[in-house]
């Protein structure tokens, strides 16, 4: 995976929540769950600066509408975003606690209503 830290400048809490609110259904549950996990890890005390850099880079990449595969393309538009988010999840997996998973799943219920948690398996 390319060095995603260069995308950090595109991250802001406000832009992330706007992107999720506008495109949650289109992006899909896996993409949104991955973004939420990373968001809650970056906010957690004790997350190292190096790990925060990786996370903010991946979330900045997710926020950008024009990237390797533009988000407006049907089906394929979010595959590169999911790859970037998944890379970051594996890079910072040691920081993903049961509490962080719960925060992300609670937010998923708020965003999607009922969803099948089995669809999220394999991310963590």
N, C-alpha and C positions, 0 to 999 in steps of 0.2 A: 504494500500500500504506500502511496506517495506520502510525503511529509505533510500531514494535515494541519500542523500547527500554524501554517501560514494563513489559515482561514479564521484564526482566533478573532481577528479584527471585525469579522462579520457577525460575531455573537453578541446578543444582548438579551436579557430576560424578556423584555417587551417583544422583541422580534420573534423569539422562540414561541412565546404564547400566541402571538398573532398567526404564525405559520401553522401551529397545531390547530388552533381554532378554525382556520380557513380550510385546511387541507387534511384534517385527521381521517376522514372517511376515504378520501382519494389515496392518501399515502398508505393507509392500512394499519391494522393493529400492531403488526410486528415492528414497523418503522416507528410508530408513535411510542410503543413500549420501550424500544431501545433508546429513543431520545429522552424519555422520562427517566429511565434508569440513570443515564449519564447526567442528566440535570440534577437529580437528587444526590448523586455522588459528588458532583462539583460543589454543591452547597454544604456537604457534610464536613464537620470539623475533622481535621486530621488527614484530609486528602492532600497529598504532596503537590508542590507547584508543578513538578514534571507531569504528574497525572492530570492535573487541572489543565495544563497546556494541551495535552492530547484530547481531552474531553471538549474543551472550548473550540479546538480546531475542527473536530468532527461535528459539533453542533453548529458551528459557523458554516460549515460546508452544507449541512442540512438546510439551513435557513436560506442560503443562496438559491434563487430560482433558476439561474443559468449555471450549470456545472457540466461535468463530463456528459451526462445524459440529462437534457433539460426536463424539469419536472412536469411540464405540460404534455409530454409524450405519453399516450395511453399505455398502460401496463408496465413499460420499461422505465418510465420517468423517475421512479423512486428506487430502482435497483442499486444504483451507485450510492445513493444516500444510505440505504440499508447496509451496503458493504462498508462504508466509512464508519457508520455507527457501530456495526458489529466488530470491526477492527478495534475501535476504541474500547468497547466493552471487554474484549479479551485482554487488551493492554492494561486495564485497570480493574480486572475482575476481583482482585483481592479486597477492593474497597466496597464491593456490592454485598451489603449485609442483608439479613432478613428484614430489617426495618426499612431499608431502602426499597427492597422488592415490594413490601407492603404499601409504601407511599406511592410507588409507581402503579401498582394494581388498583389502589383506591382511586387514583386519578383516571385510570383507564375506565373504571365503572362510571365515573362522572362524565367522561367524554363519549363513551360508546354505549353506556347502559350495560346490558348483559353481553358478555363475550365469552368465547371458549378459551380458557387458559391453556389448553393443550396446543393451541395455535402459536403460543409464545415460547414453547419449549425449544431448547437448543440455543437460546440467546445467552443464558447464564447457566 
